[in-house]
């Protein structure tokens, strides 16, 4: 009754192969978009948008990029933070070289530089795999961090060594810089993330996405069936790095306002890796769930003492939050190793057979 496909007849193959063939999925997604685009800007505070929603969307997009490479293509990577840095520094340089170019165009073009770097460091995947490939991407992380520090041209020879976001206008509104309001920045990021998530979902359902999954499941059999490992693996690295690069540019230009090399260190690579693992590899929905779990939940835990007027030191609450998150991560990995997305799929399957959830 609550979540049944029965009675939802399809008369064409296009309808049957639609992105959301079930009416309940379409209604649920529509409600989520209404809340995100309408309710959040109207009722959420500027602190909530700046501290929770904007970084949540940025990390969700970065998690999608890493999940495309790990969950769908089966290629391990520990260099996500560095690829985000390539996108951020590329966006910064293009805003200084082309000051009159639309900032959204610059934002999308910055991902191309990250994609090119991703292809270069993805070449070893043609010969090695697994842990050895992860070590190669880890080397890319350290090498790119060194470049961000030592190549002064990347940050325009600033004495601080940081990249500072200039103010840019769109339709008469400041969308970057100190005068950009949190609502404006949130809506821009939300629009970019929504469009790029839709693009990723359609690519994964197409020929390229299926070739990635064939390489992931058994690369030798895929090659015997006509799939080219060279194109499939390198395109996965390029597509993944593009998303990470755009996420890095969004992080600096629409969230932080300025950044140093520490914003793209190995800790951020592991943070996004945890989001993918907790959310569920091979699931776009899991990327948002993992980002919410890793980023939003600690913020809520740290806000509890203030809400209940408890006299707890900020440092103590930080340690308690880390302990709680660590315990929950272990719990979820034991209960459901396939992530939160798997729990969501199980819940939908039970709704489809309700009130007989254990019926075959």
N, C-alpha and C positions, 0 to 999 in steps of 0.2 A: 504494500500500500504506500509506503513512504518512498521507496527508491526502486521501482520496478520498471523494467524495459517492456513488459507485457503490454500490448496495446499501442506501442509506439512504432507504427509500421513505417518501413522505408520502401519507397517505390523505385529508387534509382541507386546505382552503385555510388554515386557522389554523396548521396545522403547517408548511405551506410558507412562510408569511409570519412565522414566529417570529423573535424577535430573534437567536437563534443556531440556525439550522436544521441546522448540521453538528455531528455528535457530537464531533469533535475540538475545536471551538471551545468547546463546553460543558465538556468535560473540562479544557481549558487554563485557562478562566476559574475553574473550581472549584479547581484547584490554586493559582492565584494568590491567590484569596481565603483558602484555608487557610493559605498562607504568611503573608499579610498579617495575618490575624486571630489565628492561633495561633502560628506559628513566630516571628514578629517579637517579640511581647511576651515569649515564653519565653526566647529566646536573644540578642536584641539588647541592647546596652548602653544605658544612659540617654543617654550622649553621642550614640550613633548615632540614637536616636529623636528627641532634641531638636534635633540639628544637621542631620540629613539627612532623615529620614522625615517629620517634621512639616512643615517648610517645603516639601518636595517635594509633599506632598498639598495644601497651601495654594495653591502656585503652579499646580498641575495644575488645581484648581478655577477659579482666575482665568483660566487659559488656555482652559478650556472655555467660560467666559463670552465671552471675546474671539473665540474661534473660531466660536461661534454667530453672532456679528455679522459677522465678516469672511469666514470660510470658507463658511458656509451661506447667509447673507443678502447677502453682497457689499457690506457697508457698512464703509468704513474708519473706524477710531477710534484716536486717540492719547490718550484720556483714561481708560484703564483704572485707573491708579493713583488718580485722583481719585474714581472711582466706588467703588473699594475703601475709600477714606477716608470716603465718605458712609456706607457700611455700618458701619464701625468706630465713627465718632462717634455714629451713631444707636443702635447697640447700647449704647454707653457711657451715653448719656443715658437710655435706657429702663431700664437697670439702676439708675440713681439715682432715677428717677421712680417705677418699679414695683419696689422691692427684693425683693418676695416672689414675683414672677413667675418661672416656670421659665426657666433660662438658655437652654435649647435653643429654647424658644418665642421668647424675646427675640432669639436669634440668627437665627432664620428670619424674624421680623418686620422685622429691620433691613434685610434685602434689599429690602423693599417701598419703603422710602424711597429707596434707590439706584435702584430701578426707576423711581420717579416722576421723579427727577432725570434719569435716562437718557432718558425720554420727552420731557422738556422740551428737552434738548439734541439730541434726535433729530429734532425738527421740521424743521430745515433740510434733512434728507435728502429731504424731499418736493419740494424745488426744485433742490438741488445734489447732486452725487455726486463720487466719486473724490477727487482731491487737495484740492479745495475743501471737501469734507465733513471730511476729515482735519484741515484747518486749523481748522474750526469746533470739532471735539472737542478740539483742542489748546488753543483758547481756553477751553473748559470746564475743562480741566486747570488752567490758571493761575488762573481765576476761583475755582474751588473751593479751591485751595490758599490763596488770599487769604482766603477765608471761614474756613478752618480756623485761620488765624493771627489774624484781626481780630475774629471773633465770639467773645468770651470765654465766652459762655454755653455754647458747644459743649463746652468742657473745664472747665466748672464754676468758672471764674475761678481756676484753679490758677496759682500764681506761676510754676511751671515751664512752663506752657503745654502740658503733656502730659496725656494721658488714662491713668489708672492703673486696672488691672483689679482689681475687688473679688473677694473669695472667694465662690464659689457652690458649693452642694452638690447632689448628685444621687444618690439611693439611699444616702445616708449617706457618700458619697465626695466629696472636694473635687475638682472638675473645672476650676476656674479659681482664680487667686490663687497666692500663694507656696507653699501647702501641697499643691497639685495635683501628683501624680507624673507624670513623662513618659509612663509606660505608660497612665495614665488619659486624659491629654490626647490621646495618639496614637490610642487606640481611639475616642474621641469624634469626632475629626476624620476618621478612616478611615470610620466609620459614616456621617457626614454626606456625605462625598465619594462613597462608594459609592451611597448612595440618590439623591443629586442627579445622578450620572452616569447611573444607570438611568432617571431621569425624563427627562433630556435626550435619551437615546437613543430613548425611545419618542415623545417630542414630535417629534423630527426625522423619525421614520418616519411620522408622522401627517399630517393635512391641513395643519396650521399649518407644519410643517417643510417640506413640499413646496411650499407657497406661498412660503416664504423662498427656496428654491432656484430657483423659477421667476423671482422678482424678480431674483435674482443673475444668472441666465443671460441673460434678456432681459426687462426690465421692461415694455416697450411691448407685446410679445406676451402677456405674462402678464396685463396689464390688459385686453387684447382678449378674453382667454379667461375673464374674470370675476373675476380676482384683484384685490382692492382694495389698491393700493399704500399708502394711508394706514394701514390696519390692519396690513398685513404688515411694513412698515418700522418702525412704532412698536412693534409687538409684539416684533420682533427686538431693538430697543434696550432695551425693558423686560426681556425675558427675559435678555439678556446682562448688563445692569446689575445685575439681581437676583443672578445668580451671582457677579459681581465684588464686590457688596456683602457677600454672605455670606462670600466668601473674605477680604475685608478684616477682617470681624469675627472670623473664625477666626484670622487672622494676629495680631491684637492680643491677643485673650482667651486663646488656647490656645498661642501660640508666644512672642511678645515679652514679654507681661506689662504693658507700657506702651509708648506710642508718641507721637511728635511728628509735626509735619506732614511732616518729611523722610522718614517711612516711606511716604508716598503721593505722592512727587514724580514728576517726568517720567521720571526714571531707571527707576523701577519700571514705568512704562507701556511704555517701550522694552524692558525686560527681558522682560515678558510677551509683547510683540509678537514678539521673537526666538524665544521658545518656540513660538509658534504657527507661525511661518515654518519653523523648523527641524523641528518635529514633523510639519507637514503641514497645510495649511488644508483644512477640510472633513473632518476626521477626529478623532473623540473619542480614539481610541487615540494619535494623534499628539500630543495635548495632554500625555499622560503621558510620552511619549518626549521631547518637547521640554523639559519641565520637568526630566526626569532629565539630559538633556544639558547644559542651561544651569546647573542648580544642583548636581546630585550630582557630575558629573564634575570640576568645579573643586575640590570638597571632597576628592575622592579624590586628585587631583593634589597638593594641598597636604599631604596626609598621607603621601605617599611618602617624603620625606626622614626623617621620624620613624620610619617602619617599617624603613628600611634604615640608620638611624643616620648619615645624611649631614649634614655640617656646612654647611648652606645657610641663609642668613638668611631670616626670614619674609617680609620685603619683596621679596627677590629671587625667592622662590618664588611670591609673588603675581604678580609681573610675568611669570614664566615660564608660570604658569597662564593668564594673560590671553592671552599670545601663542599658546599651544597651542590654547586654545578658539577664538580668532580664526581661526587657520589651519584648524582642523577645520570651522568654519562655512563658510568659503570653499570648502573641499573638497567638503562635502556639497551646497552650493548649485550647484556645477559638475557634480558627478556626478549628483545627483538634485534638481532644483529643486523638486519636489513634496514634499520632506521625507522624514523617516525612515519615516513611515507608508506611503509609496509603496514604499520598499525592503522593508518587511514584507509588503505585498501581493504584490510580485513573488516574494518567497521562498515564500509560500504557494502561488502559482500553480505554481511549479516543483515543490513537493512533491506537488501534485495530479497531475502528469504523470511523477513519478519512477518508474522510472529513465530516462525519456526526457524530460528537461527542456526540450528544444527542439522537441518534437513539437507539431503544430498541434492 
